[in-house]
Amino acid sequence: MKRYGCIGKVLVHSFSKEIHARLADYDYELMELSEDELPTFFAARDFAAINVTIPYKERVIPFLNEIDEFAVRVGAVNTVVNRNGKLTGYNTDYYGMTALILRMGLNFRGKKVLILGSGGTAKCARAVAEDLGAKDILTLSRTKKEGCITYIEAKTHHADAAFLINTTPVGMYPNINACPVDIDDFPRLEGVVDAVYNPLSTRLVSTAKAHGIKAECGLFMLVAQAVRAAELFLGTNFEACVAENVFAALLASKENVVLIGMPGCGKSTVGRLLDLNGFRFVDTDTEVEKRCGCSISELIKTKGEDVFRNLESDVIREVGAQSAHIISTGGGAILREENVRALKQNGRLFFLDAPLSRLQATSDRPLSDTSEKLAKLYEQRRPVYLACADVTVPDFATPKETADYILSKRTETLL
């Protein structure tokens, strides 16, 4: 049986298997190897074709019989094809990164580009930037090394950079709160490209977007490079629309639906009506009550709102790091910036914009147990909901209509 797959050091969070399953009818394995296992693996040549990921894109080169001319230029290999025992290395990351940058509408011509990281993907990014006409291309490294500048030098002397390309694993799951640079240090940025694809939106990308800068993570790059790799695997060519179709399908299977809004607006009811195959429904208030062993009302009355908010943030941080979830949040969840950031890293926020006239004060909600408290909360929170929402959902007559609207808007944004 022909063997296809991906080798790397840690692959537990890789999406490659899912992508290749959508591209062709072959078994695709995720093969975690230590560096010591590489010689034996390549000597056996027990595969038809493989992808190569961190940290082996450069280390596999000595085991190959030949390297494609472009991979030689880049200095890194991420695809190896076995043709009758002869191993040929290619670099398809170039195609993926180029496709992502063009899809974002970024124009590198005559501009300064900073590349974060100095590994194989960084070398690929340099080749892409060169071919897209960048005027100045600088590679950043944490330590001083040949061909690189330090991050401090970049901040001090290259604050006029127009584009950043992150090729480091900083910000990758599970270290999702990490960010390789401070966006404020580069006030003239026009675009940010992050090769990280898990989470769907890193802190770097989310911060850039909050500054009004075009920014995207690497999921489309991953798909586009996989399409090119599959073409090399099979000796064929796919239609131009394949990458877009696979990307949309993969994103639809991963991106969380996050419901935000005032207490009593129907988030939990609507969330349970959303028909998304394979998605798990989570009510953050219910999860908080499980952890504290009492109702939220009792928790707030006995221990105070801060204790509740801290527990709520713990729950949101954990569920936000996962994918394929429908998340119903508490009314005040969005009051903490850390919660919004955690919810956005893998999700799209839908604000159920119910009017005050439809909301009711109830005794089990101590923060809005009177009409006066409820009206004050509404006045304070509605601008916050509007500011952090990706989609504002108008008030419908029934929860089913609301759910249908959310599903339709979700489809629109994914296409």
C-alpha positions, 0 to 999 in steps of 0.5 A: 500500500502506498504511504502518504503523510506528514513528519514533524516533531509534534503533530497532535494539533496538525490540520494536514490530515483533514485537508488531504482527506478533502483533496484525494482518496489516499490514507494520510498519516501524521508521523511524529519523529525525533531527530534521531529517527530521521536517518532510519526513516529515510533509509527505509524509504517506506512512503510514496510522498510526505510533507515535512514540518517544524523542525525538519524542513532543513534537516531532511535535505541531506537524506534526499537524492535531488532537490527541486531548483526552487527548493534549493533557492529557498533552502528548505524542503516541506514536500518529498516525493519517492519515485522508484526509490529516488527521493526528490524534495520540493517547497510548496510553502512558497505557493501557500504563502504567495496565495495567502498574501495575494488573497489578502490584497497586500502589495509588497512592491517597493515596501519594507518587509520584516520577517520574524524568525530565521528557520525554513519558513522564514527563508520561504517568506524571503523568497516570496517577498522578493518575488512580490517586489519588496524593496527592503527585506529584513529577517529578525532573530532573538539573538544576533546571527549572520543575515539577521537583525535583532528584534530590538534593532527592528524596533529602533531602526525599522519602525517604518516597516509596511509588512510583518510576516511571522514564521515563528511558532510564537502564539501557536496553541497552547501558548496562545497568549504569546505575541512575537512583537508589539504592533505599536512599535510599527505604526506604519504597518499595512499588513500582517501575515502569520504562518501560525494556523492554530489558533485561527486568529493569533494574538498578533493577528487579532491585535493588528486587526484591532489597529485597522491593519489587514491581518490573517493567520496561516490556515489558507496558506496551509491549504494552498500549500497542501493543494500543491503538495497533493499535485506533486504526490499524484502528478496531477493538477487541481482546478483553481477553486479547490483551495478556496473550497477546501479552506471554506469547508475546513474553516466551517468545521473549526470556527466557533460560534460565540453568542454574546448579549444581554441576560435574557436575550435568548443566547442559550435557547438560540445556541441549542437550535444551531444545527452544526454537525460535530459542534458541541454546545457550551453555556459558560454560565452552566460551566461556572456553576459546575465548578463552584457547586452553586448557582451564580446568584448564590456565588455572587451574593456569598463571595462577590462578583469578582470571584464569579468573573474570575471563574468565568474567565477561566472557563472562557479561556479553556473553551475559547482555545478549542474549536467546533463549539457553539458558545453561549456567554454570560451577559458580562463576559465581554467586559473583560478584554482577555475574554473577548480575545480568548473568544475571538481566537477561534470564534466569530462573535454574534451579538443578539441585539434584543431591545430593552423592552423585550428583556426582563429583570429576574430575581436569579440575576443579582446584577439585573434583578430590578428594572432599574438595574437592567436598564442601567446594564443595557445602557452600559453594555450595548456599546461594548457588544457592538464594538466587539461583535463580528455580526450584529443579529437583529431581534426576530420574533422567534429563536428559530428565526434568530438561529437561521439568520446566524447560520446564513450570516456564518455561511456568508462570511466563510465564503 
